[in-house]
Amino acid sequence: MPAIRGARPIRNKEVLDFHNTLQPKEVSTEEYTNTFREWINYSDTKSLNGLDKFTFADYTQGTSQTFDHFAMKHLHKRQILALQGEFQYHRCITKFAEFKELMHIHPDFLYGKDLHALVISAPFSDFGCIHPEFELIMDHCNNFEIPVCLDLAYWGIAKNVHIDLDKYECIKEVTCSLSKPFFTLENHRVGVRFTRNYTDDGISMLNEVKMANNYSMALGVEYMRRFSPDYNWQKYSDLYQEVCHEQDLVWTDTVIFGLGDDVRHQEFHRGVPGNYRVCISEFLGDC
């Protein structure tokens, strides 16, 4: 049973059986986004204070649609930034824009105020836990007026992530999806975007004219009402520890990731020196 380079949901029979018995009823965008807002903070292991200040919410095709529009919004006058080891999708969508990956977001690397935009994941994509410089990075973004898109794609498979949005006016958008926590939903593109201010773009337009994916929204509501954002750690915590011990991997705060070494896992290197993120979801599945 191989470890894999990417990030795949755990093949969970309980979730699969739930999916196969569903007859989801159509929901409104408002019901969907409100359910998502409640689900994110229905947790004993992580918190996102201040989400109530992000009063605008839209259905998105996973988190990737949010990234597309965030980049398009800023690329005409700002350099798009990401940290080394971040989701490779950002490199793909900014091939024809000014884009830079940095090991550290530091004033020495910045051109000046209001000249950059940043996408950052929490937990951080390459570490499986909150980036150790997260608060410092957000302070720099506040000081340099750098708009930030906060990526919570791993929220439903994470723990020990506590973010106070009220401290960081720089965070303008928050996006989350259900692809990683719930097997069967990875192809349904069940995402959400919360923004502090109204954003007049393709996402908001499609939501306003009711062209969002109604079936995916209905599925998402059913899953969020059935499974909490702590479900995966509650179900797999013991097995996760066993697999990491057997495979000699360092534990992370994301239940599908362990950290390997440069001898066995060189192919898993994603940019951060000495870091080798290994997806172990195949070891945890039961169907």
C-alpha positions in Angstrom: 0.0 0.0 0.0 1.8 3.1 -1.2 2.0 6.6 0.3 1.1 9.2 -2.2 2.4 12.7 -3.1 -0.9 14.5 -3.3 -3.7 15.0 -0.8 -6.6 12.6 -1.1 -9.5 12.0 1.3 -9.7 8.9 3.3 -11.8 6.1 1.7 -14.3 5.9 4.5 -17.0 3.2 4.3 -19.2 5.1 6.8 -19.1 8.2 4.6 -19.6 6.1 1.5 -22.7 4.4 3.0 -24.0 7.8 4.0 -23.6 9.1 0.5 -25.3 6.1 -1.1 -28.4 6.5 1.0 -28.7 10.3 0.5 -31.6 11.9 -1.3 -30.6 15.5 -0.9 -33.2 18.3 -1.1 -32.4 21.5 -2.9 -31.1 24.3 -0.7 -30.7 28.0 -1.2 -27.3 29.6 -1.4 -28.1 31.4 1.9 -28.9 28.1 3.7 -25.7 26.6 2.2 -23.4 29.4 3.2 -25.0 29.7 6.7 -24.5 26.0 7.3 -20.9 26.3 6.2 -20.3 29.2 8.5 -21.7 27.3 11.5 -19.9 24.1 10.5 -16.5 25.7 10.4 -16.7 26.8 14.1 -18.5 23.7 15.4 -15.2 22.3 16.7 -13.5 21.6 19.9 -10.0 21.4 18.3 -9.8 24.6 16.2 -11.4 28.0 15.9 -11.8 30.9 13.5 -12.8 34.0 15.5 -14.3 36.9 13.6 -15.8 35.1 10.7 -19.1 36.9 11.5 -17.5 40.1 10.1 -17.2 38.5 6.7 -20.8 39.2 5.9 -20.7 38.2 2.2 -20.7 34.5 1.3 -20.9 32.6 -2.0 -20.8 29.0 -3.2 -17.6 28.2 -5.0 -16.3 25.2 -7.1 -14.0 24.0 -4.3 -11.4 26.5 -3.1 -9.8 26.7 -6.6 -12.5 29.0 -8.0 -11.7 31.4 -5.1 -8.0 31.3 -6.0 -8.8 32.0 -9.6 -10.8 35.1 -8.9 -8.4 36.3 -6.2 -5.5 36.2 -8.6 -7.5 37.9 -11.4 -8.6 40.6 -9.0 -5.0 41.6 -8.0 -2.6 40.6 -10.8 -3.1 43.8 -12.8 -1.4 45.9 -10.1 0.1 43.6 -7.5 2.6 40.8 -7.4 0.9 37.6 -6.2 2.8 35.8 -3.4 2.8 32.4 -1.9 5.1 30.6 0.4 7.4 27.8 -0.7 5.6 24.5 -0.3 2.2 26.0 -0.9 -0.5 24.4 -3.2 1.0 24.1 -6.7 -2.2 25.4 -8.2 -1.1 28.9 -7.5 1.8 28.5 -9.8 -0.5 27.2 -12.6 -2.9 30.1 -12.5 -0.3 32.8 -12.3 1.9 31.7 -15.2 1.1 34.9 -17.0 1.2 37.2 -14.0 3.9 38.5 -11.7 4.1 35.7 -9.2 6.7 34.8 -6.6 7.2 32.0 -4.0 9.1 33.0 -0.9 10.5 31.1 2.0 9.6 34.0 4.3 7.3 37.0 3.9 9.7 39.7 5.1 9.9 43.5 4.5 13.2 43.0 2.8 11.4 41.1 0.0 8.5 43.4 -0.4 8.4 46.3 -2.9 6.2 48.6 -0.7 2.7 49.2 0.5 -0.3 47.8 -1.5 1.9 46.2 -4.1 1.4 42.5 -3.3 -1.4 40.0 -2.6 -0.9 36.7 -0.7 -2.6 33.3 -0.6 -1.8 31.2 2.5 -3.2 27.9 3.7 -4.0 27.0 7.3 -2.9 24.4 8.2 0.0 25.2 5.9 0.0 22.8 2.9 3.5 21.5 3.2 3.6 21.2 7.0 0.2 19.9 7.9 0.1 22.4 10.8 -0.2 26.1 11.1 2.8 27.9 9.6 5.2 28.8 12.4 5.5 32.3 11.1 1.8 32.8 10.4 1.2 35.6 12.9 4.4 37.4 11.9 3.4 37.1 8.2 -0.1 38.5 9.0 1.5 41.4 10.9 3.6 42.2 7.8 0.5 41.9 5.6 -1.3 44.4 7.9 1.6 46.8 7.8 2.2 46.6 4.1 -1.5 46.6 3.1 -1.3 43.2 1.5 -4.7 41.6 0.8 -4.7 38.0 1.9 -6.8 35.0 0.8 -6.9 32.5 3.7 -7.2 28.9 2.4 -8.9 26.5 4.8 -9.1 23.5 2.4 -7.8 21.2 5.2 -10.1 22.5 7.9 -12.1 19.3 8.1 -9.0 17.1 8.6 -7.1 19.5 10.9 -6.7 20.3 14.6 -4.8 22.9 16.6 -5.5 25.8 14.3 -6.7 28.9 16.0 -7.0 32.2 14.0 -8.4 35.5 15.1 -9.6 37.3 12.0 -10.3 40.4 14.0 -6.5 40.9 14.4 -5.8 40.8 10.7 -7.6 43.3 8.6 -5.4 42.2 5.8 -7.4 38.9 5.4 -10.0 39.9 2.9 -11.2 36.5 1.8 -11.6 33.1 3.5 -12.3 30.0 1.5 -13.0 26.4 2.5 -14.2 23.2 0.9 -15.3 19.6 1.7 -13.1 17.8 -0.8 -10.4 16.7 1.7 -12.5 15.7 4.7 -15.2 13.7 2.9 -14.6 10.8 0.4 -17.1 11.0 -2.4 -17.2 14.8 -2.3 -13.8 15.5 -3.9 -15.4 15.5 -7.4 -18.5 17.5 -6.4 -16.5 20.8 -5.8 -18.3 21.8 -2.6 -16.7 25.1 -1.6 -17.4 28.5 -0.1 -15.9 32.0 -0.1 -16.4 34.5 2.7 -15.4 38.2 2.1 -15.3 41.2 4.3 -16.7 43.4 1.5 -18.9 42.8 -1.5 -16.8 41.4 -4.3 -18.2 42.2 -7.8 -16.8 39.3 -9.8 -17.7 36.1 -11.6 -18.3 34.2 -8.3 -20.8 36.7 -6.9 -22.5 37.0 -10.3 -23.1 33.3 -10.7 -24.5 33.1 -7.2 -26.7 36.1 -7.7 -28.3 34.7 -10.8 -28.7 31.4 -9.1 -26.3 29.5 -11.4 -24.4 27.8 -8.5 -24.3 24.0 -8.4 -27.5 23.2 -6.5 -26.7 19.5 -6.2 -23.3 20.1 -4.7 -24.7 22.6 -2.3 -27.4 20.1 -1.2 -24.8 17.4 -0.7 -22.6 19.7 1.3 -25.4 20.7 3.7 -26.2 17.0 4.3 -22.6 16.2 5.1 -22.0 19.2 7.3 -25.1 18.3 9.3 -24.0 14.7 9.7 -20.2 15.1 10.3 -18.5 17.7 12.3 -15.1 19.3 11.3 -13.6 17.2 14.1 -15.0 13.9 12.7 -11.9 12.7 11.0 -9.6 13.2 14.0 -12.1 11.6 16.3 -12.4 8.6 14.0 -8.8 8.1 12.9 -6.6 9.5 15.7 -5.5 6.1 17.0 -5.0 4.6 13.6 -3.1 7.7 12.5 -0.6 7.3 15.3 -0.2 3.6 14.5 0.5 4.3 10.8 2.9 7.1 11.5 4.8 4.8 14.0 4.8 1.9 11.5 6.0 4.1 8.6 8.4 6.1 10.8 6.7 9.5 10.0 6.5 12.6 12.1 3.0 13.4 13.2 1.3 16.6 11.9 -2.0 18.3 12.8 -3.6 17.1 9.5 -4.9 13.6 9.7 -3.9 12.5 6.2 -0.3 13.8 6.4 2.9 12.6 8.0 6.4 14.0 7.5 9.1 11.7 6.0 12.8 12.0 5.3 15.2 12.7 2.4 16.2 9.0 2.0 12.8 7.4 1.6 10.7 10.3 0.5 12.7 12.5 -1.8 9.9 12.4 -4.4 7.6 14.2 -1.9 9.7 17.3 -1.7 7.6 20.3 -2.4 9.9 23.3 -1.9 10.7 23.6 1.8 14.3 22.4 2.5 14.3 19.2 4.6 10.4 18.8 4.5 8.8 15.8 2.9 5.0 15.7 3.2 3.6 12.2 2.8 -0.2 11.5 2.3 -1.2 8.4 4.2 -4.9 8.4 3.5 -4.5 5.1 1.7 -3.3 3.5 4.9 -6.4 4.8 6.8 -9.2 3.8 4.5 -11.6 0.9 4.9 -13.3 0.6 1.5 
